[in-house]
Amino acid sequence: MMAFDFSQIGPSLPGLADGMWLTLKLLALAVAGGVAIGTVLALARLSSHRLLSGFAKAYVNIFRSVPLLLVITWFYFAVPFFLRWITGSDTPVGAFTSCLVAFMLFEAAYYCEIVRAGIQSITRGQISAAYALGMTYGQAMRLVVLPQAFRKMTPLLLQQSIILFQDTSLVYAVGLMDFLNTARSKGDIVGLPHEFLLFAGLVYFLISFGASSLVKRLQQRLTV
């Protein structure tokens, strides 16, 4: 029977903490950028302008049909290429920036559908009342519709962000030293790969389960 040895995890905690910090920083920036882009895409999808709505629909369908790991790999090689094409010189990008761009653009497709559903859940009477007060379409969206929509869809946005937290582990494909990749590397160095991967899995489970429980409680409060 295999005997596990977790004695080396304690001395490795500072390095693991650095990996977790990178994971959380990538998560926070990707969520912020993804929600912002997703909101713009949602407004485009709801637009009466066929070109805008068609582009947004195509964007969502394409990114939701492609594996995230493939998108990460694409952008790792594509971002430097496009910057070289735009600037005419080699521009160092790095794995973190390319992964951030990939996550933002990929998750925007999912956030778009959440935001679109949130906007559509607001009754037309709210918009009509805003117009009656002399508001423009942009003012009605910014001051009336979006605040209410975001309140309703906050649990879904947070749940998608938890999924993104788990998906950040895919950055191993481009060598980025996130929490999981750091745990795997340190486990290989000290000859305890199974113990470090079990510890990493436990940390991901505790964070994801705890965050999901908080989201459920928030959802119950918002539906009261």
C-alpha positions in Angstrom: 0.0 0.0 0.0 1.4 3.4 -1.0 2.3 5.6 2.0 1.9 9.4 1.4 4.4 11.9 2.7 3.1 15.4 3.0 6.1 16.7 5.0 7.5 18.8 2.1 4.3 20.8 1.5 4.9 23.1 4.5 8.4 24.3 3.3 6.9 24.8 -0.2 4.0 27.0 0.9 5.7 30.3 0.0 6.3 29.1 -3.6 2.8 27.7 -3.7 1.4 31.0 -2.5 3.1 32.8 -5.3 1.5 30.4 -7.8 -1.9 31.1 -6.2 -1.4 34.8 -6.3 -0.7 34.5 -10.1 -3.9 32.4 -10.5 -6.0 34.9 -8.6 -4.6 37.9 -10.4 -5.2 36.2 -13.8 -8.8 35.3 -12.6 -9.6 38.9 -11.4 -8.3 40.5 -14.6 -10.0 38.0 -16.9 -13.4 38.3 -15.1 -13.2 42.1 -15.2 -12.3 42.1 -18.9 -14.6 39.3 -19.8 -17.7 40.9 -18.2 -16.9 44.3 -19.8 -16.5 42.7 -23.3 -19.5 40.4 -22.7 -21.7 43.3 -21.8 -20.8 45.1 -25.0 -21.5 41.9 -27.0 -24.8 41.4 -25.2 -25.9 44.9 -26.2 -24.7 44.2 -29.7 -26.8 41.0 -29.8 -29.9 42.8 -28.7 -29.3 45.6 -31.2 -31.7 46.1 -34.1 -28.6 46.6 -36.3 -28.2 43.3 -38.2 -24.5 43.7 -38.7 -23.8 44.2 -35.0 -26.2 41.5 -33.8 -24.8 39.1 -36.5 -21.2 39.7 -35.4 -22.0 39.2 -31.7 -23.9 36.0 -32.4 -21.1 34.6 -34.6 -18.5 35.6 -31.9 -20.5 33.7 -29.2 -21.1 30.7 -31.3 -17.4 30.4 -32.4 -15.9 30.7 -29.0 -18.4 28.5 -27.3 -17.6 25.8 -29.9 -13.8 25.8 -29.4 -12.0 24.1 -26.5 -10.4 26.6 -24.1 -7.1 24.8 -24.2 -6.9 25.3 -27.9 -7.8 29.0 -27.5 -5.0 29.5 -25.0 -2.5 27.8 -27.3 -3.7 29.9 -30.3 -3.3 33.2 -28.5 0.1 32.3 -27.1 1.4 32.2 -30.6 -1.0 34.6 -32.3 -0.7 37.7 -30.0 3.0 38.2 -30.6 2.4 37.7 -34.3 -0.4 40.3 -34.5 1.7 42.8 -32.5 4.6 42.3 -34.8 2.2 42.9 -37.8 0.8 46.1 -36.2 4.0 47.6 -34.8 6.5 46.2 -37.3 8.9 45.0 -34.6 9.1 42.1 -32.2 7.2 42.9 -29.0 7.7 40.7 -26.0 4.3 39.6 -24.7 4.8 36.7 -22.3 2.6 33.8 -21.3 0.6 35.8 -18.7 -0.5 38.4 -21.1 -1.4 36.0 -23.9 -3.3 33.8 -21.4 -5.1 36.9 -20.1 -6.2 37.9 -23.6 -7.4 34.3 -24.3 -9.4 34.1 -21.1 -11.0 37.5 -21.5 -12.1 36.9 -25.1 -13.2 33.3 -24.4 -15.2 34.0 -21.3 -16.7 37.1 -22.9 -18.8 34.7 -25.0 -20.3 33.1 -21.8 -20.7 36.4 -19.9 -22.5 37.8 -23.0 -25.2 35.2 -22.8 -25.6 35.8 -19.0 -25.8 39.6 -19.5 -28.2 39.2 -22.4 -30.5 37.0 -20.3 -30.3 39.5 -17.5 -31.2 42.5 -19.7 -34.1 40.6 -21.3 -35.5 39.8 -17.8 -36.2 43.5 -17.3 -39.7 44.3 -18.3 -40.3 46.6 -21.3 -42.3 48.9 -19.0 -39.0 49.9 -17.3 -37.5 51.0 -20.6 -40.7 52.8 -21.6 -40.8 54.6 -18.3 -37.2 55.7 -18.9 -38.0 57.0 -22.3 -41.1 58.8 -20.9 -38.7 60.7 -18.6 -36.7 61.9 -21.6 -33.8 59.4 -21.3 -31.9 58.2 -24.4 -31.3 54.6 -25.1 -27.9 54.7 -23.6 -29.1 56.5 -20.5 -31.9 54.0 -20.0 -29.5 51.1 -20.3 -26.9 52.6 -18.0 -29.2 54.0 -15.3 -32.2 51.8 -15.4 -31.8 48.4 -17.1 -28.2 47.4 -16.5 -28.2 48.1 -12.7 -31.2 45.9 -12.2 -30.0 43.3 -14.7 -26.6 42.9 -13.0 -28.3 42.5 -9.6 -30.3 39.6 -11.0 -27.5 37.9 -12.8 -24.8 38.4 -10.1 -25.0 34.7 -9.0 -24.6 33.4 -12.5 -21.7 35.7 -13.2 -20.0 34.5 -10.0 -20.7 30.9 -10.8 -19.1 31.3 -14.2 -16.2 33.0 -12.5 -15.8 29.9 -10.3 -15.6 27.8 -13.5 -13.0 30.2 -14.8 -11.0 29.8 -11.6 -10.8 26.0 -12.3 -10.0 26.6 -15.9 -7.0 28.7 -15.1 -5.1 25.5 -14.5 -5.0 25.0 -18.3 -2.2 27.6 -18.5 0.2 24.7 -17.9 0.1 24.3 -21.7 2.2 27.4 -22.2 4.4 27.0 -19.1 2.8 29.7 -16.9 3.5 28.9 -13.3 0.1 29.2 -11.7 -0.9 27.3 -8.5 -1.4 23.9 -10.1 1.7 24.1 -12.3 3.8 25.3 -9.3 2.5 22.4 -7.2 3.3 19.9 -10.0 6.8 21.4 -10.5 7.7 21.3 -6.8 6.3 17.8 -6.4 8.6 16.6 -9.2 11.6 18.4 -7.7 11.2 16.8 -4.2 10.1 13.4 -5.7 6.5 13.7 -4.2 4.3 14.4 -7.3 1.3 12.6 -6.0 1.2 14.3 -2.6 1.6 17.8 -4.2 -1.1 17.1 -6.7 -3.5 15.8 -4.0 -2.8 19.0 -2.0 -3.5 21.2 -5.0 -6.7 19.3 -5.8 -7.8 19.8 -2.2 -7.1 23.5 -2.3 -9.1 23.9 -5.6 -12.0 21.9 -4.1 -12.1 23.9 -0.9 -12.0 27.2 -2.7 -14.6 26.2 -5.4 -16.9 24.5 -2.9 -16.8 27.4 -0.5 -17.3 30.0 -3.3 -20.2 28.0 -4.7 -21.9 27.8 -1.3 -21.6 31.5 -0.9 -23.1 32.0 -4.3 -26.1 29.8 -3.5 -26.7 31.8 -0.3 -26.5 35.1 -2.3 -28.9 33.7 -4.8 -31.4 32.8 -2.1 -31.2 36.3 -0.7 -31.7 37.9 -4.0 -34.7 35.8 -4.8 -36.5 36.7 -1.6 
